[in-house]
Amino acid sequence: MKLKSLLVVTLLVLGCCAAFGQSYSFGFLSYTGGLEYCNYETFTAFGPVTPSFYLQGYDVLSACAYSLGPAASINGIKATFPKSAEGPVTGGGYFYADQLYDAYYGYVTGLQWSVFTATKAPKKITSTTKFGWAGYVGEVGYEFLGNYGFLSATIPSAAHRGAKSTISNMSVAKLKAKGEALKAQRASK
């Protein structure tokens, strides 16, 4: 009887683990590998029929000094980008929508950040290491490659507070001024 109970408990634990999916957390490095961005992705991939088909998680901004939000919600699906797509990242991974612009700037920007990410960070970056993420910017009928680079197993900390985010294309001074203006506008309401 004890062996049968142990078997039932073991099967329940294994079943629950499979139902909760696979979790991932990666930092973002630039395409040269020399710059670690202040934001990072953390998500869980799961699915009732196709294992790990759907993902849900966050683009964490807590180490980004000029972000007005602590994190952006992400959700997406398992996808394969063929080499014929001519993107910086090809093969299998996940493609997800990211509220990064709105969370970073603190208002509805009208911009969409979409990311294709691999699920393995390289131990060392060499001349043959494949890129691990690519971010695409969309705005009312237009979409283009915004940024790309390598995945990192290292998560940014408070020491990265001066670093840029994966969408930063403005100087830190302009971001700070924009953030202060938005805070003042909100305070006056």
Residue pairs with C-beta under 8 A, 6 or more apart in sequence:
18 51
19 46
19 48
20 44
20 46
21 44
21 45
21 46
21 47
21 51
21 52
22 44
22 45
22 46
22 52
23 42
23 43
23 44
23 45
24 41
24 42
24 43
24 44
24 45
24 57
24 119
25 40
25 41
25 42
25 43
25 155
26 40
26 41
26 42
26 117
26 121
26 132
26 133
26 151
26 152
26 153
27 36
27 37
27 40
27 121
27 151
27 152
27 153
27 154
27 155
27 156
28 36
28 37
28 39
28 40
28 41
28 133
28 149
28 150
28 151
28 152
28 166
29 35
29 36
29 37
29 125
29 149
29 150
29 151
29 152
30 36
30 37
30 147
30 149
30 150
31 88
31 131
31 147
31 148
31 149
31 150
32 149
33 125
33 129
33 149
33 150
35 163
35 164
36 152
36 154
36 156
36 160
36 163
37 156
37 160
37 163
37 164
37 165
37 166
37 168
38 61
38 63
38 64
38 65
38 67
38 156
38 160
38 161
38 163
38 164
38 165
39 59
39 60
39 61
39 63
39 64
39 67
39 100
39 156
39 165
39 166
40 59
40 60
40 63
40 155
40 156
41 57
41 58
41 59
41 60
41 74
41 115
41 117
41 133
42 57
42 58
42 60
43 55
43 56
43 57
43 58
43 74
43 94
43 96
44 55
44 56
44 57
45 52
45 53
45 54
45 55
45 78
45 94
45 119
46 52
46 53
46 54
46 55
46 56
47 53
47 54
50 78
52 78
53 77
53 78
54 75
54 76
54 77
54 78
55 74
55 75
55 76
55 77
55 78
55 94
55 96
56 74
56 75
57 74
57 75
58 71
58 72
58 73
58 74
59 71
59 72
59 74
59 98
59 99
59 100
59 103
59 113
59 115
60 70
60 71
61 67
61 69
61 70
61 71
61 72
61 100
61 103
61 104
61 165
62 70
62 71
63 156
63 157
63 158
63 160
63 161
63 163
64 104
64 161
64 163
64 165
65 161
65 162
65 172
66 104
66 172
66 175
66 176
66 179
67 103
67 104
67 165
68 103
68 104
68 105
68 106
68 179
68 182
68 183
69 102
69 103
69 104
69 106
70 103
71 103
72 98
72 99
72 100
72 102
72 103
72 104
72 113
73 98
73 99
73 103
74 96
74 97
74 98
74 99
74 115
75 96
75 97
76 94
76 95
76 96
76 97
76 115
77 94
77 95
77 96
78 92
78 93
78 94
79 92
79 93
79 94
79 95
79 116
80 91
80 92
80 93
81 87
81 89
81 90
81 91
81 93
81 95
81 116
82 90
83 90
87 116
87 134
87 145
88 131
88 134
88 145
88 148
89 116
89 117
89 118
89 130
89 131
89 132
89 133
89 134
89 148
90 130
91 118
91 130
92 118
93 116
93 117
93 118
93 119
94 116
94 117
94 119
95 114
95 115
95 116
95 117
96 114
96 115
96 117
97 112
97 113
97 114
98 112
98 113
98 114
98 115
98 135
99 113
100 113
100 165
100 166
100 167
101 109
101 111
101 112
101 113
101 167
102 108
102 109
102 111
104 165
104 167
105 178
105 179
105 182
106 179
106 182
107 182
110 139
110 140
111 137
111 138
111 139
112 137
112 138
112 139
112 143
113 135
113 136
113 137
113 138
113 146
113 167
114 135
114 136
114 138
114 143
115 133
115 134
115 135
115 136
116 133
116 134
116 136
117 132
117 133
117 151
118 130
118 132
118 133
118 151
120 132
120 151
121 132
121 150
121 151
121 152
121 153
122 129
122 130
122 132
122 150
122 151
125 150
129 150
131 148
131 149
131 150
132 149
132 150
132 151
133 148
133 149
133 150
133 151
134 145
134 147
134 148
135 145
135 146
135 147
135 148
135 166
135 167
136 143
136 144
136 145
136 146
137 143
137 144
137 145
137 146
137 167
146 166
146 167
147 166
147 167
156 163
162 172
164 172
168 175
170 178
